[in-house]
Amino acid sequence: MSVLALASDTSSFGWTMLLIATVTGWVVNAVLICRLTRHGNTTLSAPIRSTSDRFDDGFLIMDLKEMEHLLAKAKESREAMRASHEELQQLIVEDALTGCRNRRALEQQVPNLWQQHLDRDDNLACLMFDIDHFKRVNDDHGHASGDEVLRRVGQTLRSTFAGVGQVYRYGGEEFCVMLPGHDLAEARWIAERVRLRVADIEVRSESSDCLIPVSVSIGASDRRQGALTFGEMIGQADDCLYLAKRHGRNRVVAYGA
């Protein structure tokens, strides 16, 4: 007769399931399921069920098919919990309206991105976008139209920068884009193309059914413009953004240009 032990990782429940089976040849004689928990530095074993046909020292009886069903349900529960956890993590870092990453995600991810490029002495560009006259859109056409403008601009940015950079909704009508491996000249060229694509967006007013003009002002900088931190680089791009707005909007301004 042989004794086999199999541990099942159920750490998401805070414990580990241990199966102990006695086997003669190819015949399983009995199976004992124990739950292992941690108490300080000690592992405690608490019997859950066994396969005998009676209660024995507190063991609840079940056959092998019942045991298989129990393990299948435990696996399903673990996978469902994992899926729920992943969905929750996505909700934490994603802006619900635009589908872009949110400010929290930027603050979590960009410091590491900055450090990686610093360690490799590689460039990293930053673009800051602001939707022009957005308050007027809300005031003249209603907040539903304003939300639709935000959604469409976010969609345009995400599709344009897919596989190239990461788009974050920075706050309100502002967006931030990180472009790994790109310099200022490349970032400025890309920004100009995006500006033209945004100008082609068509959103109808909920109040008058007229087309709402959509445009963005854009500021650009990169890691080699003297910034010592990622926050300073974003600040440089943001300063350029407001220069673009002061000089008539719907344009790109690059740091130092």
C-alpha positions as CSV (number, residue, x, y, z in Angstrom):
1,M,0.0,0.0,0.0
2,S,1.3,3.5,-0.9
3,V,0.4,6.9,0.6
4,L,0.1,9.8,-1.8
5,A,-0.2,13.5,-0.8
6,L,-1.2,16.3,-3.0
7,A,-1.3,20.0,-2.0
8,S,-3.7,22.4,-3.8
9,D,-2.9,26.1,-3.7
10,T,-5.9,27.9,-2.4
11,S,-4.0,30.8,-1.0
12,S,-6.7,33.2,-2.2
13,F,-8.9,31.7,0.6
14,G,-6.0,32.0,3.1
15,W,-5.3,28.3,3.4
16,T,-3.9,25.3,1.5
17,M,-5.9,22.1,0.7
18,L,-4.0,18.9,1.3
19,L,-5.2,15.5,-0.1
20,I,-3.9,12.3,1.4
21,A,-4.8,9.1,-0.4
22,T,-3.9,5.5,0.4
23,V,-3.4,3.4,-2.8
24,T,-3.0,-0.3,-3.4
25,G,-1.9,-1.0,-6.9
26,W,-4.2,1.2,-9.0
27,V,-7.1,1.2,-6.4
28,V,-7.6,4.3,-4.2
29,N,-8.6,3.0,-0.8
30,A,-9.4,6.2,1.0
31,V,-8.9,10.0,0.7
32,L,-8.5,12.5,3.5
33,I,-8.8,16.2,2.8
34,C,-7.1,18.5,5.2
35,R,-6.9,22.3,5.3
36,L,-3.5,23.7,6.2
37,T,-3.4,27.1,7.8
38,R,-0.6,29.2,9.3
39,H,-0.6,30.2,12.9
40,G,2.5,32.2,13.6
41,N,5.4,30.0,12.5
42,T,3.3,26.8,12.9
43,T,1.3,25.0,10.2
44,L,-2.0,23.6,11.5
45,S,-3.8,20.7,9.8
46,A,-7.6,20.7,10.1
47,P,-9.3,17.6,8.6
48,I,-12.3,18.6,6.4
49,R,-13.6,15.3,4.8
50,S,-12.7,11.7,4.3
51,T,-14.1,9.0,2.0
52,S,-15.3,6.5,4.6
53,D,-19.0,5.8,4.9
54,R,-19.4,7.2,8.4
55,F,-18.3,10.0,10.7
56,D,-14.9,9.0,12.0
57,D,-13.1,11.3,14.5
58,G,-14.9,14.3,13.2
59,F,-14.3,13.5,9.5
60,L,-17.4,14.0,7.2
61,I,-17.8,11.1,4.8
62,M,-17.9,11.4,1.0
63,D,-17.1,9.3,-2.0
64,L,-14.5,10.0,-4.7
65,K,-17.0,11.6,-7.2
66,E,-18.2,14.0,-4.5
67,M,-14.6,14.8,-3.7
68,E,-13.9,15.5,-7.5
69,H,-17.0,17.8,-7.5
70,L,-15.8,19.7,-4.5
71,L,-12.3,20.2,-6.0
72,A,-13.9,21.4,-9.3
73,K,-16.1,23.9,-7.5
74,A,-13.1,25.1,-5.5
75,K,-11.1,25.6,-8.8
76,E,-14.1,27.5,-10.3
77,S,-14.3,29.7,-7.2
78,R,-10.6,30.4,-7.3
79,E,-10.7,31.3,-11.1
80,A,-13.7,33.5,-10.5
81,M,-12.0,35.3,-7.7
82,R,-8.9,35.8,-9.9
83,A,-11.0,37.2,-12.7
84,S,-12.8,39.5,-10.4
85,H,-9.5,40.7,-8.9
86,E,-8.1,41.4,-12.4
87,E,-11.3,43.3,-13.4
88,L,-11.1,45.3,-10.2
89,Q,-7.5,46.2,-10.9
90,Q,-8.4,47.3,-14.4
91,L,-11.2,49.5,-13.0
92,I,-8.8,51.1,-10.5
93,V,-6.4,52.3,-13.2
94,E,-8.9,53.0,-16.1
95,D,-11.0,56.1,-16.7
96,A,-14.6,54.9,-17.2
97,L,-15.6,57.6,-19.6
98,T,-12.7,57.6,-22.1
99,G,-11.2,54.1,-21.7
100,C,-7.8,55.7,-21.2
101,R,-5.6,55.1,-18.1
102,N,-6.3,57.5,-15.3
103,R,-4.2,59.8,-13.2
104,R,-3.7,57.1,-10.6
105,A,-2.2,54.8,-13.2
106,L,0.1,57.6,-14.4
107,E,1.4,58.1,-10.9
108,Q,2.0,54.4,-10.5
109,Q,3.5,53.6,-13.8
110,V,5.5,56.6,-15.1
111,P,8.1,56.7,-12.3
112,N,9.2,53.2,-13.2
113,L,9.1,54.1,-16.9
114,W,11.2,57.2,-16.3
115,Q,13.8,55.2,-14.3
116,Q,14.0,52.5,-17.0
117,H,14.8,55.1,-19.6
118,L,17.2,56.8,-17.3
119,D,19.1,53.6,-16.6
120,R,19.3,52.8,-20.4
121,D,20.1,56.4,-21.3
122,D,17.2,56.2,-23.7
123,N,14.8,59.0,-24.5
124,L,11.2,59.4,-23.4
125,A,8.8,62.0,-24.7
126,C,5.7,63.5,-23.2
127,L,2.7,65.1,-24.8
128,M,0.0,67.1,-23.0
129,F,-3.4,67.6,-24.7
130,D,-6.2,70.0,-23.7
131,I,-9.5,70.1,-25.5
132,D,-10.1,73.7,-26.7
133,H,-13.1,75.7,-25.3
134,F,-14.4,72.6,-23.5
135,K,-16.3,74.7,-20.9
136,R,-18.1,76.4,-23.8
137,V,-19.1,72.9,-25.2
138,N,-20.7,72.0,-21.8
139,D,-22.4,75.4,-21.4
140,D,-23.7,75.7,-25.0
141,H,-24.5,72.1,-25.9
142,G,-25.0,70.2,-22.6
143,H,-22.9,67.9,-20.5
144,A,-23.9,64.8,-22.5
145,S,-22.3,66.4,-25.6
146,G,-19.3,67.3,-23.5
147,D,-19.0,63.7,-22.4
148,E,-19.2,62.5,-26.0
149,V,-16.4,64.9,-27.0
150,L,-14.3,63.5,-24.2
151,R,-15.1,59.9,-25.3
152,R,-14.3,60.6,-29.0
153,V,-11.0,62.4,-28.2
154,G,-10.0,59.6,-25.9
155,Q,-10.8,57.0,-28.5
156,T,-8.8,58.9,-31.1
157,L,-5.8,59.2,-28.8
158,R,-5.9,55.5,-27.8
159,S,-6.2,54.3,-31.4
160,T,-3.4,56.6,-32.6
161,F,-1.0,55.7,-29.9
162,A,-1.8,52.0,-29.6
163,G,1.5,50.1,-29.5
164,V,3.5,53.3,-29.5
165,G,2.7,55.1,-26.3
166,Q,0.4,55.1,-23.3
167,V,-2.5,57.5,-23.0
168,Y,-3.7,58.9,-19.6
169,R,-6.6,61.1,-18.8
170,Y,-4.8,63.6,-16.7
171,G,-7.9,65.4,-15.4
172,G,-10.9,67.2,-16.7
173,E,-10.3,67.7,-20.5
174,E,-6.6,67.2,-20.2
175,F,-4.7,64.1,-21.5
176,C,-1.1,63.0,-21.1
177,V,0.7,60.7,-23.5
178,M,4.1,59.0,-22.8
179,L,6.1,58.0,-25.8
180,P,9.0,55.6,-24.9
181,G,12.0,55.8,-27.2
182,H,10.9,59.0,-28.9
183,D,12.6,62.3,-29.0
184,L,11.1,65.8,-29.0
185,A,11.2,66.2,-32.8
186,E,9.4,62.8,-33.3
187,A,6.9,63.6,-30.6
188,R,6.1,67.0,-32.2
189,W,5.6,65.4,-35.6
190,I,3.2,62.8,-34.1
191,A,1.4,65.5,-32.1
192,E,0.7,67.4,-35.3
193,R,-0.8,64.4,-37.0
194,V,-3.0,63.7,-33.9
195,R,-4.1,67.4,-33.9
196,L,-5.4,67.0,-37.5
197,R,-7.2,63.7,-36.6
198,V,-9.0,65.3,-33.7
199,A,-10.1,68.2,-35.9
200,D,-11.9,65.6,-38.1
201,I,-14.0,64.4,-35.1
202,E,-17.8,65.0,-35.6
203,V,-20.0,65.3,-32.6
204,R,-23.6,66.6,-32.8
205,S,-25.0,68.9,-30.1
206,E,-27.7,67.3,-28.0
207,S,-29.5,70.7,-27.8
208,S,-29.3,72.0,-31.4
209,D,-28.2,69.0,-33.5
210,C,-25.4,71.1,-35.0
211,L,-21.8,69.9,-35.3
212,I,-19.6,70.8,-32.5
213,P,-16.1,72.0,-33.6
214,V,-13.4,69.9,-31.8
215,S,-9.8,70.8,-31.5
216,V,-6.9,70.3,-29.1
217,S,-3.9,72.4,-27.9
218,I,-0.7,70.3,-27.4
219,G,2.5,70.8,-25.5
220,A,5.6,68.5,-26.0
221,S,8.8,67.8,-24.2
222,D,11.3,64.9,-23.7
223,R,13.7,63.6,-21.1
224,R,16.7,65.5,-22.6
225,Q,15.2,69.0,-22.1
226,G,16.8,69.4,-18.7
227,A,14.1,67.7,-16.5
228,L,15.5,65.9,-13.5
229,T,12.2,64.0,-12.7
230,F,9.3,62.8,-14.7
231,G,7.2,65.4,-12.9
232,E,9.4,68.1,-14.3
233,M,9.1,66.8,-17.8
234,I,5.3,66.7,-17.5
235,G,5.5,70.3,-16.2
236,Q,7.6,71.4,-19.2
237,A,5.0,69.9,-21.6
238,D,2.2,71.4,-19.6
239,D,3.8,74.9,-19.8
240,C,4.0,74.5,-23.6
241,L,0.4,73.4,-23.7
242,Y,-0.7,76.7,-22.1
243,L,1.6,78.6,-24.5
244,A,-0.3,76.9,-27.3
245,K,-3.6,78.0,-25.8
246,R,-2.4,81.6,-25.3
247,H,-1.3,81.8,-28.9
248,G,-4.6,80.9,-30.4
249,R,-5.2,77.2,-29.5
250,N,-5.4,74.2,-32.0
251,R,-1.6,74.1,-32.3
252,V,1.5,72.2,-31.0
253,V,4.2,73.9,-29.0
254,A,7.4,72.1,-28.2
255,Y,9.7,72.9,-25.2
256,G,12.6,75.1,-26.2
257,A,11.3,75.7,-29.7
